[in-house]
């Protein structure tokens, strides 16, 4: 087992790297500054260190030099938000094993860490398997002519039905959907705002203050992690060009460029006291207020002027999306989801997620990709995907 040291002065980013590396199973140690990193280095003698280039008390390269004195064989990976070539070249020349720029991509971090530890990448194993000589397929044996009789019509119909059922199982949708809930483990515990954007699922963590871009794959793997200027983002949405987040602590709404740092382009004051979610319906921006149990409709102009105020059926609205002629609004307080008419905001149906009720999960955010629903639960480090028919209608 290799000992791994992680140094970053920002607790959120330190935890992100920790959770990325934790599944590898090695002993991990964390430090918030250079002095603490050197103390841990002297006490534990780590084999690998991931070092932030900029910490308050000293330069990351100074820490690298001190750790090299303790263990000349230590491999150090430098982490930086600056991303300049000169810093990268300088760190390599001074003994760094490699260099990773922020925002971190989990696949990149794990690839470099595994390389530093001398691990064989999965791609290499796959390539070896592909290079292995393939067994020669056996020649097909033709059936006797007497056996080639037409199948009875009933059997043909049964085969067709079986095919339809099989396709429904494969695609997980349609008339034959089982309505099962699929859960994904994530390396953070307080997901709130959640939005489906193309082939990705974007999620905010209000405690760590990060924004995560997930791939919609079998593991909901993380494509990128962004440190948000919005210190405690509680909601996010996408207008087709810009990303929007809100903060219930700062009582502000942020508009971000979709660049490598999610640069804040504009900041707006909120109409209510506690913005808990955002939704863009294709024309207008909707802001959820969990303190006043209100939902505000904003025009997409330079001041996002408010053009409507609605009473929220949810006591603490935590997520919203549109399907057909209805909005669906999640409630953090009760875990229920309200189906509301777009025309007059009247409630037509109320649902709950039996899987959440059974496990006592707290609904923190909900969205739809047009085919299925995605939901976050507060405090458990999981994201859920399920069909509409997974919900159970309840009395309002």
C-alpha positions in Angstrom: 0.0 0.0 0.0 1.2 3.5 -0.8 0.8 6.5 1.5 -0.7 9.5 -0.3 -0.6 13.1 0.9 -3.1 15.7 -0.4 -2.3 19.4 0.2 -4.8 22.2 -0.7 -5.7 25.3 1.3 -9.3 25.2 0.1 -11.3 22.5 2.1 -13.7 21.9 -0.8 -11.1 21.2 -3.4 -9.1 19.1 -0.8 -12.1 17.0 -0.2 -12.8 16.6 -4.0 -9.3 15.3 -4.6 -9.6 13.1 -1.5 -12.8 11.5 -2.7 -11.4 11.0 -6.2 -8.4 9.1 -4.9 -10.1 7.3 -1.9 -11.5 4.4 -4.0 -8.0 3.3 -4.9 -7.7 2.0 -1.3 -4.4 3.6 -0.2 -3.9 5.4 3.2 -4.6 9.1 2.7 -3.4 12.2 4.6 -4.6 15.8 4.0 -2.9 19.1 4.8 -4.2 22.7 4.5 -0.9 24.4 4.1 2.8 23.8 3.5 3.8 23.6 7.2 1.3 20.9 7.9 2.2 19.0 4.7 5.9 18.9 5.7 5.0 17.8 9.3 2.9 14.9 7.9 5.7 14.2 5.4 8.2 13.8 8.2 5.9 11.7 10.3 4.3 9.4 7.7 6.9 9.5 4.8 4.3 9.4 2.0 5.1 7.8 -1.3 3.0 10.2 -3.4 1.9 13.8 -2.8 -0.7 15.9 -4.7 0.3 19.5 -3.9 -1.5 22.7 -4.6 0.9 25.2 -6.3 -0.4 28.1 -4.2 -0.9 27.8 -0.4 -0.9 30.8 2.0 2.3 30.1 3.8 4.6 28.9 1.0 5.0 28.0 -2.7 4.0 24.5 -3.6 7.4 23.9 -5.1 9.0 24.7 -1.8 6.9 22.0 -0.2 8.0 19.6 -3.0 11.6 20.4 -2.2 11.2 19.7 1.5 9.3 16.4 0.9 12.1 15.3 -1.5 14.6 15.8 1.4 12.5 13.5 3.6 11.9 10.9 0.9 14.0 11.3 -2.3 11.7 8.7 -4.0 8.5 10.5 -3.4 6.4 11.3 -6.5 4.8 14.7 -6.4 1.9 15.8 -8.6 1.3 19.6 -8.7 -2.2 21.0 -8.8 -2.7 24.5 -10.1 -5.5 26.8 -11.1 -3.2 28.9 -13.3 -2.5 26.3 -16.0 0.5 28.2 -17.5 3.1 26.2 -19.4 6.0 27.9 -17.6 4.8 26.8 -14.2 4.3 23.3 -15.5 7.8 23.1 -17.0 9.3 24.6 -13.8 7.7 22.1 -11.6 8.8 19.2 -13.7 12.4 20.5 -13.8 12.3 20.8 -10.0 11.4 17.1 -9.5 7.6 17.0 -9.9 6.3 13.8 -11.4 3.4 15.5 -13.3 1.2 18.6 -13.3 -2.7 18.8 -13.4 -4.6 22.0 -14.0 -7.9 23.0 -12.3 -10.8 22.3 -12.8 -10.0 18.7 -12.1 -11.2 15.9 -14.4 -11.5 12.7 -12.3 -10.3 10.5 -15.2 -7.2 12.7 -15.6 -6.4 12.7 -11.9 -6.7 8.9 -11.6 -4.7 8.3 -14.7 -1.8 10.4 -13.4 -2.0 8.9 -9.9 -2.1 5.4 -11.2 0.9 6.2 -13.4 2.8 7.6 -10.5 2.1 4.5 -8.4 3.1 2.3 -11.2 -0.4 0.9 -11.7 -1.3 -0.8 -15.0 -4.1 1.3 -16.6 -7.3 -0.5 -17.5 -6.8 0.6 -21.1 -3.6 -1.5 -21.3 -5.4 -4.6 -20.1 -8.1 -4.1 -22.6 -5.5 -3.6 -25.4 -3.8 -6.8 -24.3 -7.0 -8.7 -24.4 -7.7 -7.3 -27.9 -4.3 -8.3 -29.1 -4.8 -11.9 -27.9 -5.4 -14.4 -30.8 -9.1 -14.9 -31.3 -10.5 -18.4 -31.4 -11.6 -19.5 -34.8 -15.4 -19.6 -35.1 -16.9 -22.9 -35.8 -18.6 -23.3 -39.2 -22.3 -23.1 -39.1 -24.1 -26.4 -39.7 -27.2 -26.2 -41.9 -30.3 -27.7 -40.6 -31.9 -30.5 -42.6 -34.5 -29.4 -45.1 -37.2 -31.3 -43.3 -36.6 -29.1 -40.2 -37.2 -25.8 -42.1 -41.0 -25.8 -41.5 -42.9 -22.5 -41.0 -43.4 -21.8 -37.4 -47.0 -21.7 -36.1 -48.6 -18.2 -36.2 -49.1 -18.2 -32.4 -45.4 -18.8 -31.9 -44.5 -15.9 -34.2 -46.8 -13.6 -32.2 -45.3 -14.8 -29.0 -41.8 -14.2 -30.3 -42.8 -10.7 -31.4 -44.1 -9.9 -27.9 -41.0 -11.3 -26.3 -38.9 -9.0 -28.6 -40.9 -6.0 -27.6 -40.5 -6.8 -23.9 -36.8 -7.4 -24.4 -36.4 -4.0 -26.1 -38.3 -2.3 -23.3 -36.0 -3.9 -20.7 -32.9 -2.8 -22.7 -34.0 0.8 -23.1 -35.5 1.0 -19.6 -38.5 2.9 -20.9 -41.9 2.5 -22.5 -45.0 0.5 -21.7 -43.0 -2.4 -20.2 -40.8 -0.2 -18.0 -40.4 -1.7 -14.5 -40.2 1.7 -12.9 -37.0 0.7 -10.9 -34.9 3.4 -9.4 -31.2 3.5 -10.3 -28.9 5.0 -7.8 -25.4 6.4 -8.3 -22.7 7.0 -5.6 -21.1 10.4 -5.9 -18.0 11.7 -4.0 -19.9 14.5 -2.2 -22.7 14.5 0.3 -24.9 17.5 -0.3 -26.1 17.7 -3.9 -28.8 20.3 -4.4 -29.3 22.0 -7.8 -29.4 19.5 -10.6 -29.8 20.0 -14.4 -29.7 17.8 -17.4 -27.6 19.5 -20.2 -27.1 17.4 -23.3 -25.1 14.2 -22.5 -24.2 15.5 -19.0 -25.8 16.0 -15.7 -24.7 19.1 -13.8 -25.0 19.1 -10.0 -24.2 21.6 -7.2 -23.0 20.8 -3.7 -24.0 23.6 -1.4 -21.6 22.7 1.4 -18.4 22.3 -0.6 -19.5 25.1 -3.0 -18.6 23.0 -6.1 -20.3 22.4 -9.4 -19.9 18.9 -10.9 -20.3 17.9 -14.5 -21.2 14.2 -14.7 -21.2 11.9 -17.7 -24.4 10.1 -18.2 -22.7 6.7 -18.2 -23.0 3.5 -16.2 -21.2 5.1 -13.2 -22.3 8.7 -13.6 -18.6 9.5 -13.7 -17.4 13.0 -13.1 -16.2 14.8 -16.2 -15.1 18.0 -14.5 -15.2 19.8 -11.1 -15.6 23.5 -10.8 -15.0 25.8 -7.8 -17.9 28.1 -7.9 -17.6 31.9 -7.2 -21.0 31.2 -5.7 -19.8 30.0 -2.3 -22.9 27.9 -1.5 -24.9 27.2 -4.7 -28.4 25.8 -4.1 -29.7 25.7 -7.6 -28.6 25.8 -11.3 -30.0 25.8 -14.8 -28.9 26.3 -18.4 -30.4 28.7 -20.9 -28.8 27.2 -24.0 -25.7 29.4 -23.7 -25.0 30.4 -20.1 -25.1 28.5 -16.8 -27.0 30.1 -14.0 -26.6 29.4 -10.2 -28.2 30.9 -7.1 -27.1 31.1 -3.4 -29.6 31.1 -0.5 -26.8 32.4 1.8 -25.6 35.3 -0.4 -29.2 35.9 -1.8 -27.9 36.3 -5.3 -28.2 34.8 -8.8 -25.1 34.3 -10.9 -24.7 34.0 -14.7 -21.7 32.0 -15.8 -19.8 31.7 -19.0 -19.4 28.1 -20.1 -15.6 28.3 -20.0 -13.0 26.2 -18.1 -13.6 28.2 -14.9 -17.3 29.0 -15.2 -16.4 32.7 -15.0 -19.1 34.8 -13.5 -20.4 37.2 -16.1 -23.1 38.9 -14.0 -24.6 38.9 -10.5 -28.2 39.7 -9.7 -30.0 40.4 -6.4 -32.9 38.1 -5.7 -36.5 39.1 -5.2 -37.1 36.7 -2.3 -35.2 35.9 0.8 -34.0 32.3 0.1 -33.4 31.3 -3.6 -33.4 27.5 -3.4 -33.7 26.6 -7.1 -33.6 27.8 -10.7 -35.3 26.7 -13.9 -35.2 28.0 -17.5 -38.3 27.0 -19.5 -36.9 28.1 -22.9 -38.1 31.7 -22.6 -38.1 32.7 -18.9 -36.0 32.2 -15.8 -37.9 30.8 -12.7 -36.6 31.3 -9.2 -37.7 29.2 -6.3 -37.9 30.7 -2.8 -38.0 28.2 0.0 -38.4 30.8 2.7 -41.5 32.5 1.3 -42.9 29.5 -0.5 -43.0 31.6 -3.7 -41.9 31.1 -7.3 -40.8 34.1 -9.3 -40.9 34.4 -13.1 -38.2 36.6 -14.6 -37.7 38.0 -18.1 -34.4 37.2 -19.7 -33.2 40.8 -20.0 -30.1 42.5 -18.6 -31.7 43.0 -15.2 -33.8 39.7 -15.2 -36.8 41.8 -14.4 -39.6 40.0 -12.6 -42.8 39.5 -14.5 -44.8 37.3 -12.2 -45.1 35.9 -8.6 -46.8 32.6 -7.8 -47.6 30.8 -4.6 -45.6 27.6 -4.5 -47.6 24.4 -3.6 -44.3 23.1 -2.2 -43.5 24.4 1.3 -39.8 24.4 0.5 -39.5 24.3 -3.3 -36.2 22.6 -4.3 -36.5 21.8 -8.0 -38.6 22.5 -11.0 -39.0 21.3 -14.6 -41.6 21.4 -17.4 -43.2 18.4 -19.1 -45.9 19.1 -21.7 -48.3 21.7 -20.3 -47.3 21.2 -16.7 -44.6 22.2 -14.3 -43.3 19.6 -11.7 -42.1 21.1 -8.5 -40.2 19.2 -5.8 -40.6 19.9 -2.0 -37.7 19.5 0.3 -40.0 19.7 3.4 -42.3 16.8 2.4 -40.5 15.0 -0.4 -43.5 15.4 -2.6 -43.7 16.5 -6.2 -46.5 18.7 -7.4 -47.8 18.7 -11.0 -48.9 22.3 -11.8 -50.6 23.8 -14.8 -48.5 26.1 -16.8 -51.5 28.3 -17.6 -52.8 29.1 -14.1 -50.4 27.3 -11.7 -53.2 25.2 -10.3 -52.2 21.8 -8.9 -53.6 18.8 -10.7 -51.7 15.9 -9.1 -49.3 15.2 -6.3 -46.7 12.4 -6.2 -44.1 10.9 -4.0 -41.1 8.7 -4.8 -41.7 5.4 -2.9 -38.0 4.6 -3.0 -37.3 7.9 -1.2 -40.1 7.3 1.3 -38.9 3.7 2.0 -35.3 4.8 2.7 -36.2 8.1 4.4 -34.2 10.1 1.8 -34.6 13.9 1.8 -35.4 15.3 -1.7 -33.0 18.1 -2.4 -33.4 18.6 -6.2 -35.2 17.2 -9.2 -35.0 17.6 -13.0 -35.9 15.7 -16.2 -34.0 14.9 -19.4 -37.3 14.6 -21.2 -37.4 10.8 -20.8 -36.5 10.1 -17.2 -36.2 11.9 -13.9 -33.1 12.7 -12.0 -33.2 13.6 -8.3 -30.7 14.4 -5.6 -31.0 13.6 -1.8 -29.4 15.7 0.9 -26.7 14.2 3.1 -26.2 10.7 1.5 -23.9 11.2 -1.5 -26.2 9.7 -4.1 -28.0 10.7 -7.3 -31.1 8.9 -8.5 -32.5 8.2 -12.0 -36.1 6.8 -12.5 -39.1 6.9 -14.8 -42.3 8.9 -14.3 -44.2 5.7 -13.5 -41.8 5.2 -10.5 -43.8 7.9 -8.7 -46.9 7.2 -6.7 -49.9 9.5 -6.8 -51.0 10.7 -3.4 -53.8 12.9 -2.1 -53.4 16.6 -2.1 
